[in-house]
Amino acid sequence: MKTTRPTWVEISQGKLRQNYRRLREVAGPNTELLAVVKANAYGHGLELCARTLAADGAKWFGVTSVEEAVALRAICPDQRILALSGVWPGEAEWVVDHRITPVLWEPSQFYLLEEAARQRGLRAGEVAVHLEIDTGMSRQGVQVHHLERMLSRFGAGSPLRLEAVMTHFHTPDEAAPTESQVKELASAVEIVARSGLRPQYLSAGSSADVLSQSTKTVNAMAEKHGMRRLVRPGLALYGYAPQRGAGGRLEPVLTWKARVTAVREIAPGTLVGYGGTFTAPKTTRLALLPVGYADGFNRLLSNKGWALVRGQRAPVAGRVSMDQVMLDVTEIAGAAEGDEVVLIGADGSERVTAADIAEITGTIPYEVLTSIAPRVPRVPVA
């Protein structure tokens, strides 16, 4: 359905391709990239981003759930799709039927997938799975002292094949994982090698690791055991580095815009918005935008955030409402109804980034981007 409410998100396909190519270049020829497109491609639009990356040569995609993977399979019939958060009752058949590669770590997940594969008449080793190792995050993954028992599930005749050993480092916002996690991963890989299994990939590392190339130890680990390194960048694909200043040639892919729907002048002392938290210090001009916290414009930006009007910063005046926000445009000459406003992005020499908003609201850029509501249309641009 066509939307006419004047707020939208522009997704630069050119910048997305540029970021992907940059990450591929930095990762090097011996490392494969898995493009993480979970959570609606970090708020950028799953279909638009997946099609763009697939056309640029992406072979692997990562999503959160089997449900997301099924939706992605309808968009990308040929790419490998990794479901990062396990398999639950009722999903194993989807994994088999839609050629999804699941991350497993619990015996119950193995059982569900084995039963579904056998019901479909699949032969030994036809279903590739990635086994997650808990190296210190205490979230997902088999603990190393239980690993040998889990590896026995890949015995002769099993329809499951161990394609990759993977882990999740608990410091993705830092340049390198902890030494203890790398040691734990090394112990797990040695146990896998002694079992006689020969996984094709060692999957470890996200955006920070790709950008810093800090875990040369993991590269050496993969090479020693005849595995190929698989890394899983997410945030960097969309133009943001986990650490400020580490992005190099990355470019933000998303620009969020709106139009001024009305402008009014108020007298000194006039209260503005719910709760009257802003009082006009002088004769003040206010611009109304059709954007609020239901769209993902965080309520914590009330009286703190800003947007760009005619290339200048316009501070938020009063509380952010569910569907509207007001900007103080007193100092912006000529600001008028219909003006294009940048909520995230650049306008001339000024810019407001997801990192800026995260700093004001006490969160991280990931949350800022993924909080932009589905009701805000994503529009492809060059």
DRENDRENBA-392833 format. One record per atom (N, C-alpha, C, O, CB): residue in one letter; x, y, z. Coordinates in steps of 0.02 Angstrom, whole numbers, plus 50000, padded with zeros to 5 digits. Each point is the difference from the previous one (the first is absolute). Last residue first. Glycine has a CB too. Layout:
% residues N
aXYZ/...
//
This chain:
% residues 382
a510065028649748/a500654997949972/a500544999750054/a500574998349986/a499115006849904/v497834990750190/v500315005449961/v500684997549977/v500234994750022/v499165014450043/p498094980750051/p500684999249973/p500225006249962/p499625002949962/p500194984950030/v498485009950224/v500015001849930/v500714999149973/v500465003050027/v498595005349990/r499164984850200/r500705000149978/r500015000949925/r499684996249963/r500684996350134/p497695014950100/p500204996449940/p500755000749986/p500295005350011/p498564996449942/v499754997950281/v500405005049962/v500264996449937/v500414995450007/v499935011250101/r498474980950049/r499535004649966/r500365005749965/r499695003749961/r499454993450125/p502004986050050/p499824997849932/p499535004849964/p499985000049938/p500164988450102/a501545021350151/a499414995749994/a499874997949928/a500175003649953/a499355002050147/i502774999650040/i499605003749951/i499434995449978/i500134994649973/i500885012349988/s500744986050189/s499375002650029/s499585003949951/s499435001850015/s501154998650094/t501644990249850/t499494994849999/t499345002350029/t499494996649993/t501404995050015/l501005023349990/l499834998049932/l499424994949998/l499545000749960/l501655001450007/v499675005150244/v499725005749965/v499754997949931/v499455001749980/v501335006150082/e500404976650068/e499305000950023/e499675005849963/e499414999649983/e500904995850130/y501985000149842/y499594994349980/y499265001250017/y499564998949959/y501434993550058/p500725022850058/p499725001249933/p499564994349975/p499525001249964/p501485005550012/i499134997150288/i500494998549949/i499705001049930/i499394999749994/i501174992050084/t498875020850172/t499944993349972/t500564999049948/t500535003150005/t498214996750015/g500465020950108/g500324995050043/g499934992949974/g499914995350040/g499865012250054/t499555014949811/t499494995850031/t500284994450044/t499634996250030/t499645006449874/i502125013149970/i499515004050037/i499544995750041/i499835001750057/i500225006949853/e501514980849948/e500355003450055/e499515004150042/e500045000050061/e501015000449870/a498164989149873/a500144995150052/a500345003250061/a499854998350057/a500254992949855/i499535021849895/i499374998750036/i500114995150056/i499725000750054/i499635001649842/d502485001849964/d499835006150037/d499374998950043/d499985001650059/d500545005549850/a500114975949943/a500455000250058/a499875006250043/a500034999750061/a500834994049873/a498025003549862/a499714995550050/a500444999850062/a499754999150055/a499744993949854/t500695029449952/t500094992849988/t499644995950053/t499795002650052/t501324999849895/v499015023349922/v499794996850062/v500014992549987/v499684997749952/v499595012350086/r501885014349844/r499744993249999/r499764998050069/r500235002650050/r500534994449855/e500205025349917/e499744997450063/e499764992849992/e499784998049947/e499905013750088/s501125002449785/s500564998350044/s499784997250067/s500424997750039/s500235011349906/g497624988649865/g500555004649995/g500574997750045/g500194994249999/g499025015249975/d499094976950085/d499715005449960/d500535005449998/d500105003750048/d498684993649984/a500884974350050/a500385006349989/a499605004949958/a499604998049958/a501474995650051/g498124985550172/g500325001049935/g500355006749997/g500115003250051/g499034989549897/i498634999750190/i500644996550001/i500305000949931/i499684998449950/i499944993050139/l498595021849945/l500014997550069/l500634995950014/l500285000450054/l498474999549946/v500455020549818/v500404993950008/v500034998250074/v500245003950042/v500464998949856/v497505011649932/v500374999950062/v500384993350005/v499724994749985/v499425013050072/e499495010049753/e500264993450015/e500455000450061/e500435004450005/e499514992249873/d497935020250063/d500734999150001/d500184992850016/d499694996850042/d500465015249992/g497584997349968/g500244996449941/g500744999049998/g500244996149959/g498815008549983/e500005015850197/e499634993949986/e500254996849935/e500105003549950/e498895001150111/a502805011150047/a499305000549980/a499684993149992/a500354994949995/a499905015949949/a502065006950120/a499724993350013/a499255000249991/a499665004350027/a501284993050054/g500655022049901/g499604997349946/g499714993150010/g499664997449956/g501025009449974/a501385000150220/a499635004749957/a499634996349944/a500284995749966/a500575013150059/i499924984150224/i500094997549931/i499565004149954/i499404999149996/i500864989150045/e499835013250203/e500625002649972/e500124997949928/e500535001449972/e499934998650143/t497604992850010/t500035007350007/t500605002949964/t499965005349969/t499464993850140/v499564977849922/v500335002449939/v500065007650000/v500045003249947/v499504986949991/d499954986650222/d500075007350007/d500405002449939/d500604998749994/d499365000850134/l498414978049888/l500675002649998/l499995007550007/l499545003349975/l500834987249952/m497964986250131/m500075007049981/m500735002150005/m500364998050045/m498475004449994/v499594973549918/v500535003450038/v500055007149975/v499855001349941/v500794987850078/q497614986649973/q500225006749979/q500575002550044/q500094997850057/q498765004649901/d499884976750072/d500005000749928/d500275006649974/d500015001249940/d499034991250061/m500945000850235/m499984993649967/m500095000749924/m500364996149969/m498894999650121/s501845023850047/s499364996650006/s500024993349963/s500514998349970/s498895012850040/v502545005450112/v499834996349939/v499344996450013/v499944996450049/v501285002249919/r499415024150167/r500024992749999/r499844997349931/r499585002749963/r500094997250157/g501425024849897/g499474996350035/g500084992549994/g500504997549973/g498745012150008/a502045002449843/a499675004450050/a499434996250032/a499514998449967/a500815012049967/v502134984749920/v499334997650018/v499735004450056/v500345001450049/v499954986849917/p501555021949859/p499914995950060/p499274997950010/p499535003549981/p501445002350070/a500554999449726/a499405002650032/a499854995650060/a499854994149992/a499695010449898/r502645001449926/r499724996250056/r499395003650029/r500015005950016/r501134989450010/q499605006749711/q500175002550066/q499674995750054/q499484996949988/q500645014849966/g499594986749800/g500714999250014/g500225002550067/g500605000650013/g499575000249868/r497524999050047/r500385004549956/r500745000050018/r500345005249999/r498655001949988/v500004979950187/v499535003849958/v500415005149959/v500345004250029/v498694994250055/l501324978350086/l500305004949954/l499475003049955/l499674996549963/l501434997350040/a498834996350264/a499954997849931/a500285005649957/a500135005550024/a498854987049999/w501184998850257/w499945005049948/w499894996549933/w500134994049993/w500615014150072/g499104987650231/g500224998449933/g499955005849952/g499815005550019/g499854982950003/k499625013250209/k500724998449997/k500244998949929/k500565002049983/k499354993050130/n497755008649974/n500415005750024/n500754998749998/n500395003950029/n498664999150043/s499754975449884/s499615005950021/s500465005350030/s500364998750048/s498634994049973/l501584984549907/l500265005749963/l499615006450017/l500185005449976/l500164987049931/l499084985750173/l500555002950039/l500355005849963/l500435003350028/l499734985650026/r498114997549847/r499725005050045/r500555003450043/r499905005650024/r499024987849978/n501514995749748/n500004998550072/n499735005750043/n500195005849990/n500784986749989/f498494998949776/f500345006050021/f499945000350076/f499485001950028/f500285004349862/g499204976749977/g500694998750019/g500405006150017/g500604999550013/g499334990749915/d497675007350018/d500394999249939/d500724998150015/d500384998249955/d498895010049988/a499204996950229/a499734994049968/a500354998649933/a499954994549973/a498945007750083/y501605017650070/y500334994150027/y499724993549972/y500344994950002/y499905011550101/g499475014349738/g500004999550072/g500334993650024/g500314996449961/g498665010550043/v500325011549772/v500434994650023/v499984999950076/v500035005250032/v500734995849866/p498505015949919/p499564994350010/p500384993750020/p499954994849968/p499275010149948/l501315022650134/l500174994349957/l499544994250014/l499794999050058/l501415004749939/l498975025350038/l499704993750019/l500204994649949/l499955001049940/l499085005050116/a502055018750036/a499844995949941/a499754993350024/a500334996850042/a500545009149886/l499365020750184/l500014992750007/l499804996749934/l499525002149967/l500204999050156/r501245024149989/r499674996649944/r500114992550007/r500564997650010/r499615012449914/t499815012450258/t500304993849975/t499604997249942/t499385000250001/t501084997350114/t500095024350072/t499564998349944/t500344994449960/t500575000749978/t498965011250016/k501344986350237/k499895006249962/k499494998349946/k499754994349998/k501445010250025/p499424978950129/p500365005350034/p499915006849967/p500155005250030/p500684986450005/a497564985449986/a500315004449951/a500365005850036/a499685003850036/a499444993249878/t500514978550186/t499705006650005/t500365004649952/t500615000850004/t499054997350117/f499954973649929/f500385005349966/f499615006550006/f499405000249986/f501134991449932/t498594988650175/t500704999750022/t500455005149965/t500585000950019/t499244987150005/g497635004749995/g500265006849999/g500735000450020/g500205004550037/g498664999549988/g499564976649949/g500355001650062/g500285007050002/g500245002350052/g500024986049958/y499295003049751/y499754996650060/y500425001950060/y500625000049998/y498954990549932/g500615027749879/g499994992850004/g499724997350065/g499845003750046/g501124996449881/v499825025050078/v500004995849939/v499984992650018/v500394997750041/v500255011349898/l498845018750163/l500214993150011/l499914995949937/l499565001449959/l500144999550163/t500785026649913/t499534994949979/t500294993050011/t500584998749985/t498935009249930/g501655013650121/g499654997150057/g499504994749982/g499724996950045/g500445013750010/p500445007349759/p500434998250057/p499584997450058/p499465002650014/p501385006149951/a498024988149798/a500255005650040/a500464997650056/a499984994250019/a498985012149955/i500654981949775/i499715000450067/i500345005650040/i500585001849986/i499144985850011/e499815002149732/e500385004450043/e499655000450067/e499395000850004/e501045005949898/r499674973349890/r499635005150037/r500475004150043/r500564997850016/r498424994949986/v500764987349782/v500445004550037/v499575005150036/v499535002749971/v501424995749945/a498844975049958/a499725006550020/a500545003950036/a500454997250031/a498384997949978/t501644984049886/t499295000149984/t499665006650021/t499465001649976/t500534986050037/v502605002549911/v499655004450047/v499265000449978/v499855001749943/v501215005150081/r500404971349917/r499855006849977/r499645003950055/r499624997250038/r500324998849842/a501994982550113/a499295001850009/a499915006949969/a500485003249979/a499404989850128/k502104984549908/k499775006749985/k499255000950018/k499634995150008/k501235005649901/w501594983050113/w499305000550021/w499785007349991/w500325004650025/w499794985750058/t501904991949818/t499835007050015/t499255000350015/t499594997749960/t501345006749965/l501194975350050/l499315002350014/l499975007550012/l500415002750037/l499344986150011/v502294998449916/v499564998249944/v499325003350006/v499675001249950/v500934987950041/p502055017350095/p499324998350022/p499534999249941/p499995004149954/p500215002150152/e502434988949870/e499525005549992/e499324997950026/e499754994749980/e500895009649920/l502244989050115/l499304998050004/l499555006249995/l500185005450024/l500124984550046/r502205008349936/r499645001849939/r499274997750000/r499694999949947/r501394999649994/g500095001950290/g500385001049940/g499565002249942/g499695005350003/g501124986150036/g498715002050203/g499654997949940/g500385000949935/g499864996849950/g499145006050110/a501395002450187/a500344994149972/a499714998049933/a500204994949972/a500045001450143/g499025021950039/g500635001649968/g500354994249967/g500535000949969/g499575007950113/r498204985650111/r500025006449964/r500695001149970/r500514998850033/r498615006050045/q499964970549959/q500345005250039/q500005006449958/q500124999849940/q500624991750121/p498134990449847/p499844999250071/p500355004950045/p499755001850053/p500074986349924/a499575018749771/a500494995750034/a499804999250073/a499725004750030/a501204999149891/y497565001649847/y500205002050067/y500504995050028/y499914994049994/y498985011550024/g499904993149765/g500385006150002/g500225002450068/g500245005750007/g499174997149894/y499434976650015/y499545005749995/y500345006650014/y499685005250005/y499404987250029/l502054986549982/l499695000049934/l499595006349988/l499965002549944/l500004985050060/a500995008050210/a500455003249952/a499725000049929/a500155004549961/a500804991950110/l497894992350110/l499965007350004/l500435003549947/l499795005049971/l500004993950151/g500374976949876/g499325002649999/g500015007549996/g499895002949946/g499714987350120/p502134986449888/p499895007150011/p499265001949996/p499644997449957/p501505004949997/r500334975150077/r499305001749996/r499885007550013/r499745001850052/r499984986549985/v502244990949873/v499865005650046/v499315002849985/v499754999349944/v501485003450065/l500434974049949/l499375003349982/l499875005450051/l499974998650060/l499564990849885/r502674993949961/r499715004750048/r499375003049971/r499985002049942/r501165000650105/r499874972349902/r499985006849972/r499675004550052/r499524998150032/r500424997649848/m501514980550161/m499355003349995/m500085006949968/m500545002950001/m499054990850100/g502094988649972/g499734999349933/g499315003049990/g499624997849958/g501054992150033/h500845010650206/h499534994449997/h499654999449933/h499504996549994/h500345004850128/k501795015949923/k500304994050029/k499554994049991/k500244994449988/k500345012650095/e498635014749857/e500484997249952/e500294993450025/e500074995349961/e500205016350000/a498325000650184/a499624997349943/a500474996649950/a499864994549976/a499285014550039/m501845002350164/m499644994250024/m499624996649944/m500014993949993/m499885011550119/a501175015149848/a500494994650003/a499674993550023/a500184994549977/a500735013850048/n497775011049975/n500184998349931/n500484994149999/n499914995349961/n499935016650004/v499644997250241/v499444996149975/v500124998049928/v499834994449979/v499395011650099/t502355008150023/t500024993450032/t499444995649974/t500104994049990/t500425011150112/k499605017649840/k500424995949958/k500074993050028/k500124995249963/k500505015050000/t497815010550085/t500054993150024/t500394995649952/t499744995249972/t499185006350088/s500585022449905/s500374999250062/s500124992750020/s500484998650036/s499045012250000/q499475005149779/q500404994149984/q500434998150061/q500604998649993/q499425004549884/s498315015450092/s500655000450033/s500474994449980/s500615000550009/s498825005150085/l498334996049817/l500315006549990/l500705000450028/l500445003249972/l498435001850031/v499814975350029/v500155000949929/v500395006549990/v500505000149964/v498474993450003/d500235002150248/d500564995749983/d500205000749926/d500595000049983/d499054992050106/a498455019549993/a500615002750031/a500614995949979/a500535002849985/a498805001350112/s498484988549833/s500245006149967/s500675002450027/s500455001649962/s498375001550017/s500844972550087/s499485004249970/s500325006349972/s500584999849980/s498554995650100/g501554977150009/g500175006949986/g499445003749964/g499664997249957/g501524999450037/a499204976849984/a500115004050060/a500195007149979/a500405000949954/a499974989050112/s499294983549836/s499605006149997/s500075003850065/s499744998050052/s499454996549869/l502004985749920/l500055002450068/l499685006949999/l500285004849973/l500794988550055/y498624984649792/y500085006950021/y500125000750075/y499764996050040/y499515007449865/q500454975349979/q500285004149947/q500175007050023/q500475003149975/q498874990349944/p500664982650228/p499585005649978/p500355004449949/p500615000650001/p498814999250110/r500934975249981/r500385004949962/r499545005649975/r499835000149941/r500994990950025/l499454986950231/l499575004249958/l500425005449967/l500495002450029/l498524995350046/g501844986650089/g500014997749931/g499555003849953/g500014998949940/g500264990150104/s500345013950197/s499414995849988/s500004997149930/s499624995349985/s499755011650096/r502285008849997/r500124993250026/r499424995449987/r500094993949997/r500635011050091/a499065018049852/a500504996749958/a500134992850023/a500054995549959/a500485015650017/v498065002550156/v499684998349937/v500484996249954/v499814995149969/v499455015150041/i501614998550187/i499564994450015/i499644997749937/i499934994049988/i499915010350129/e501485014949867/e500424994150009/e499584993850014/e500144994649975/e500795012750068/v498005013649947/v500204997849933/v500454993850004/v499954995649957/v499975016350003/a499434998450243/a499434996849967/a500194997449931/a499814994449982/a499425013150081/s502365004950058/s499894993550033/s499434996249965/s500044994049989/s500365010750120/a500025017349820/a500544995549979/a499914993150030/a500104994949966/a500685014950023/l497775007250082/l499844997949932/l500534995149974/l499834995049968/l499605016050011/e500954998950227/e499454995450006/e499804997349931/e499854994149992/e499745011950111/k502045010949907/k500264993750026/k499464994750005/k500124994249985/k500755012250079/v498495015349874/v500394996949946/v500294993350023/v500004995149962/v500285016249991/q498605001750206/q499544997249951/q500364996649943/q499794994749977/q499405014250053/s502085002350135/s499694993950027/s499514996949951/s499964993949996/s500185010850119/e500915016149836/e500474994449992/e499684993550025/e500124994749972/e500855013250041/t497425011449898/t500444998850056/t500444993949986/t499804995549963/t499365009650115/p500025009449714/p499684996150053/p500504998850056/p500605001149992/p498654993349925/a500895027949929/a500194992950001/a499614996350054/a499835003050051/a501315000049907/a498495020449988/a500404998049942/a500144992549999/a500084997149947/a500435014150053/e497224998550110/e500715001250010/e500394996949943/e499734996249960/e500125004050165/d497794997749906/d500115007249994/d500735001950014/d500175005950003/d498654995950031/p500304975649985/p499995002149930/p500115007449991/p500155002249944/p499084988650034/t501034990550210/t500235006949997/t499995002549928/t500525002249975/t500194996050127/h498764979049971/h499575004450041/h500235007250000/h499715004150036/h500044986250035/f500324988949737/f500425003550048/f499585005250038/f499575003449971/f501454994849956/h498314978049954/h499815007150001/h500425003450053/h499944998450059/h498864999249903/t501444978749869/t499925002950067/t499825007449992/t500055002849946/t500774989050105/m499374982349800/m499945007250007/m499985002150072/m499864996050045/m499545004449846/v501094978949908/v500045001350071/v499985007650008/v500385003549966/v500294985750060/a498394995049759/a500395005450030/a499984999550076/a499514997850030/a500255009549872/e499294976049951/e500315004249949/e500455005350031/e500505002049971/e498534996149955/l499824977250135/l500315005750034/l500385004149948/l500564998349982/l499534995350127/r497694990449854/r500715000749985/r500275006350034/r499715005449993/r500154988649896/l497854987150119/l500315006550013/l500754999849986/l500334995050011/l498805007350076/p499314978949904/p499875004549943/p500345006850008/p500005004049953/p498924990250030/s501984981650117/s499625005950018/s499875004349938/s500455000849959/s500054999150157/g500854979949884/g499284999249988/g499595005950019/g499415000449982/g500754987850037/a502155008850101/a499844997049935/a499254999049994/a499684997650047/a501454996749949/g499485024650178/g500244993349985/g499794997549931/g499605003249966/g500384994550155/f499745023650022/f500194999949929/f500284993249979/f500404999649954/f499835012750053/r499154993250218/r499395000449961/r500144999849925/r499554998849960/r499925007650132/s502234994850080/s499784993149984/s499365000049959/s499844994949969/s500705001250137/l500425023949986/l500294997949936/l499794993049980/l500024998349941/l500955009250082/m498435001650189/m499615002949946/m500264997849933/m499614999149953/m500145010750120/r501414983650120/r499354996649999/r499575002849942/r499644996249968/r500435002050157/e502015012049917/e500094993349973/e499344996349994/e499874996649950/e501285003150099/l498905022250055/l500064999949927/l500064992949972/l499684998549949/l500875012750058/h499254999250224/h499474995749974/h500084998649925/h499574996749970/h499675007950119/h502245009950034/h500044993550035/h499424995349981/h500014994250020/h500565011750075/v499565016449815/v500544995949975/v500024993250035/v500154995049968/v500505015350005/q497045002549993/q500605001250040/q500534994849981/q499844994349983/q499465010550112/v498775004849738/v500164994350044/v500645001750038/v500485002649972/v498964989149948/g498785027349986/g500604996049988/g500094994450050/g499835000550059/g500685009549893/q498315015850072/q499904994149959/q500644995949999/q500545002650017/q498605003549912/r500945009150244/r499345001449970/r499804993949959/r499624995850024/r500605016849973/s501934993950122/s499484996950043/s499305001449975/s499555001350039/s501224999850058/m501625004849832/m499455004850000/m499414997550042/m499595004050022/m500774999749864/g501784984550064/g500025004850055/g499445005150001/g499995004350044/g501204994149954/t499204983349843/t500685001450020/t500045005350055/t500545002450016/t499844994449870/d497884984749986/d499995005450049/d500715001050025/d500264996050039/d498545001349996/i500354992849721/i500384998750061/i499935006050046/i500105005749978/i500724986749960/e497714996649838/e500265005750038/e500324997750065/e499744995750035/e499375011649915/l500414981749795/l499994998650071/l500315005950038/l500585001649990/l499484985949989/h498665008249773/h500555003350032/h499934999250075/h499485001750029/h500635006749877/v499004976549865/v499855003950060/v500645003250025/v500554997749987/v498494994650043/a499744993549740/a500575003550030/a499785004050061/a499485003349998/a501084997449890/v498454976849980/v499805006350032/v500605003250036/v500244997350050/v498574998349965/e501354983349870/e499705004649951/e499805006750031/e499915004949963/e499684985249976/g501474988150154/g500395006049987/g499695005149953/g500355004549978/g500604988550042/a498054982749971/a500515002150048/a500365006349976/a500225000449943/a499934987650093/r497445009449859/r500544995350014/r500515002950048/r499955005850020/r499884989249867/l497395009550083/l500675002449984/l500534995050022/l499924996450049/l499685015449962/g497834988950001/g500394994949965/g500705002249980/g500294997549952/g498654998350007/r499245014950175/r500065002149931/r500424995249958/r500105001149940/r499775010750098/q499864984850194/q499334999949972/q499995001949927/q499584997849961/q499965004850151/r502474999350008/r499844993049986/r499304999349971/r499884995849956/r500875000750137/a499965024949975/a500404997749943/a499834992949982/a499964998349941/a500965009550093/a498095001650159/a499735003049939/a500374997649938/a499694998749949/a499985011450118/e501124982950144/e499354997049985/e499715002849935/e499734996349959/e500075002150165/e502215011049958/e500104993149977/e499344996749980/e499964996749948/e501045002450127/l498935022350024/l500245000349931/l500134993049971/l499864998749942/l500655012450084/l498794991250201/l499495002749955/l500224999749927/l499624998149956/l499985009350136/y501984986750075/y499464995049993/y499475002349951/y499804996249956/y500415000050162/f501535018649942/f500244994649957/f499444994949987/f499904997849944/f501275003850103/q498385015350105/q500025002749932/q500254994749951/q499744999549944/q500465012050103/s499804983650183/s499325000249974/s499975002649929/s499594997849960/s500005003950157/p502484998350005/p499794993449977/p499314999949970/p499874996549951/p500854998650135/e500745027549905/e499634996250050/e499804993249972/e499834999549941/e499745011250110/w501575006349820/w500424998950058/w499664995950054/w500334997850047/w500235013049928/l499425000649743/l499754995550051/l500474999950060/l500605001349993/l498834991849919/v499835021349845/v500494999650055/v499684995850055/v499445001450021/v501085010049950/p498794986649759/p499885002450068/p500624999850044/p500454995949989/p498385000249999/t500375006149739/t500534997350042/t499915002650071/t500055006150011/t500754993249890/i497424996149881/i500275004750049/i500544996550040/i499944994050015/i498975012349991/r499424987249805/r500744999749995/r500335005450043/r500435003749978/r499454991849905/h497724998050098/h500235006349971/h500775000649998/h500275005349987/h498685000050055/d499884975250047/d499655001649937/d500275006249966/d499975000649939/d499024994150109/v501884998250166/v500144995149947/v499695002249934/v500344999949948/v499694990950137/v499545022550104/v500724999949988/v500174995449941/v500385001949955/v499835000450167/w497584998149959/w500155005949959/w500755000149982/w500195001749944/w498865004750111/e500214977350094/e499784998449932/e500145005849953/e500174999049942/e498944993550105/a501295010550184/a500504995649969/a499824998249928/a500434999549957/a499834995950156/e498415017950050/e500425003449952/e500474995449961/e500245001749946/e499705008150128/g498484985050113/g499615002449943/g500425003249946/g499735001749947/g499355000050131/p501954997850164/p499474995549977/p499585003349945/p499785005750006/p500184989150108/w502455015049897/w499504998850051/w499454995549973/w499954999149939/w500315012150113/v502504997449908/v499414997149968/v499514998150056/v500204996950049/v500474998749852/g501525023850082/g499744993450015/g499394997949961/g499755003749957/g500724998050153/s500805019849868/s499744999050068/s499644993450011/s499524999750039/s500375012549967/l501144997449784/l500495000650053/l499754998050069/l500404999050046/l500085010049889/a499224985049794/a499545002050054/a500394999750065/a500184994650024/a498795001049914/l501815006849792/l500154997450066/l499505002950050/l499935006050007/l501294992849965/i499064996949746/i499675003950052/i500104996650067/i499824994250009/i499325010049909/r501844997249805/r499984996350063/r499715004550054/r500185005950004/r500834987049962/q498315010649771/q500505001450051/q499944995150059/q499474997150012/q500535015049954/d498494989049837/d500634996549989/d500515000850056/d500464996050005/d499335005449876/p497915009050093/p499944992749993/p500664996350000/p500004993950012/p498985008249926/c499965021450158/c500654997849975/c499994992449994/c500174996550049/c500415013550004/i497435000950013/i500345005649967/i500634997749965/i500155002249944/i499385005750141/a499184977450048/a499555002149946/a500315005749959/a499825001049942/a499204995550127/r502084995850126/r500064995149946/r499565001949940/r500184998749943/r500094992450142/l499615021350118/l500585001849958/l500084995149942/l500215002049946/l500345003050154/a497784990850061/a499835006149963/a500575002049953/a499885002249944/a499405001650152/v501114978350048/v499514998049949/v499805006149958/v499944999549939/v499634991350137/a501845012950108/a500354996549946/a499534997949944/a500175000549941/a500664995550143/e498345013750117/e500325005049958/e500344996849940/e499995002749944/e500195004650157/e498924977950054/e499465003849969/e500285005549954/e499765000849944/e499514996850156/v502204990150035/v499784996149942/v499455003749963/v499984999949938/v500334989350121/s501285026550082/s499574994250011/s499874996249935/s500145002549945/s499335003550150/t502095013449921/t499914997750068/t499664993250003/t500254995450032/t499685016350005/v501654994949755/v499395002750029/v499924997150070/v500374995450020/v499095005949866/g502495001349894/g499834997950067/g499385003550025/g499945006149994/g501264991650028/f500144994749727/f499625004850040/f499864997050068/f499924994050008/f499565010949888/w502274991149871/w499734998150065/w499615005850030/w500205005849996/w500764986250022/k500095009949770/k499824992949998/k499664997750064/k499634995149999/k501335003149925/a499505026049920/a499954997050067/a499754992849995/a499494998749968/a500305012750082/g500555005349763/g500414994050011/g499974996950069/g500364995350013/g500355009449904/d498055014349977/d500705001950004/d500454994150020/d500605000950012/d499055010750017/a497984986849958/a500205002049933/a500745001949999/a500315000049946/a498535003950031/a500194991150230/a500034993949959/a500245001749930/a500404996349971/a498684998550097/l500525023050079/l500614996450017/l500084993649959/l500554998249979/l499385006550136/t498095008249858/t500585004049980/t500654996250012/t500444999849957/t498925010750070/r498604980050048/r500054999949926/r500625003849976/r500354997749955/r498395001650037/a500795001250238/a500204993349979/a500074999649925/a500484997049974/a498954998250126/c499765025049995/c500714998950014/c500244993249976/c500544999349972/c499365008350127/l497784998149877/l500425004749962/l500744998550010/l500384999749951/l498725009050060/e499334978950116/e499974998349929/e500465004549959/e500384997549958/e498444998750058/l501015007850222/l500294993649982/l500024998849925/l500524998449972/l499084997250136/g500485027450038/g499564996749952/g500314993649974/g500485000249960/g499055010950008/h501315004250209/h500095002949934/h499544996949947/h499965002749944/h501224999650087/g499224992150213/g499535005549989/g500035003049930/g499645004849986/g500464997550133/y501234978949944/y500165005350048/y499585006349987/y500245005650006/y500934989950003/a498294985049870/a500645002949978/a500185006050042/a500145005449974/a499644990549909/n498384991150184/n499845004149942/n500615003749974/n499975006049985/n498874995450059/a501494982850129/a499625005950024/a499875004949943/a500145006050005/a500374992550108/k501444985849819/k499464998850049/k499665006650018/k500255005449984/k500364984550061/v501295003949801/v499435004149980/v499404998850046/v499435001049981/v500974998649900/v502464995950077/v499464999450049/v499445004949982/v500105006149999/v500724990350092/a501174990549763/a499675006550011/a499414999150046/a499524996549984/a500855007549902/l502014982750075/l499294998650009/l499675006750017/l500135002850053/l500074985049985/l502295004949840/l499565004550037/l499294997350001/l499734997749949/l500995012050018/e501924978750011/e499345001249970/e499595004550045/e500054999850061/e500004989049881/t502745007050016/t499455000650047/t499355001449962/t499995004249955/t500795000150135/n501454994849815/n499924993650034/n499435000050051/n499914995250037/n501305002949947/p499525021349880/p499774994649956/p499874993350035/p499654995849973/p500985009849938/g499095019150215/g500514996349964/g499734993949963/g499434997950012/g501375006050073/a498315015750060/a500014993250026/a500524995749965/a500284995450030/a498515005849997/v500795021149901/v500374999950063/v500064992950027/v500514998150027/v499095013549998/e499114992049779/e500705001649987/e500424999350064/e500544997149999/e499115010749909/r498024990150108/r500274994149964/r500755001049987/r500394995350006/r498485002649941/l499945020050144/l500094994750049/l500294993749969/l500424996650031/l498615008150033/r500455013149791/r500535002050046/r500134994550051/r500584998350013/r499115013949972/r498494985249871/r500634999049965/r500595001850043/r500524996649999/r498905005749894/y498445002050193/y500104992849994/y500674998549965/y500374995650022/y498385002649973/n500565024250020/n500194997450066/n500154992649996/n500484997650030/n498835011250025/q499855001549750/q500685002550016/q500244997250066/q500574997850005/q499205012749930/r498014985250000/r500474996149960/r500725002050016/r500444995850006/r498715003249903/l499195013750193/l499984993250026/l500494995549962/l500384996250030/l498415005450004/k500895020249888/k500414999950062/k500004993150032/k500514997950028/k499225014249989/g498924991149791/g500705000849983/g500454999850061/g500544996949998/g499115009949905/q497994992850120/q500264993549977/q500745000549982/q500384995250010/q498485001949947/s499625017650215/s500465000749944/s500284993149981/s500414997150037/s499885014750000/i497374997150084/i500524995050006/i500455000549938/i499774998749944/i499494993650126/e498815023650077/e500354998749937/e500584995250012/e500405001050046/e499275010449909/v497874994750175/v500714998350007/v500274998549931/v499724996049963/v500114999550154/w497965020549982/w500244994249964/w500754999050014/w500345004550025/w498794997349885/t498415014250127/t500624998050031/t500214993549968/t499594995749987/t500135009950123/p498075008249858/p500645002649977/p500604998550046/p500325004650026/p499035004249918/r498304977849980/r500235003750058/r500725002249986/r500424995949982/r498824997650098/t499514992049775/t500035007149983/t500235004350059/t500135005949990/t498974992249926/t501004974649972/t499925004250059/t500105007349980/t500425001649958/t499994989050118/k498774984849797/k500385006249997/k499875004150062/k499435000750023/k500524999349852/m499954972750109/m499585006050000/m500445006350000/m500485000450038/m498614993350023/
//
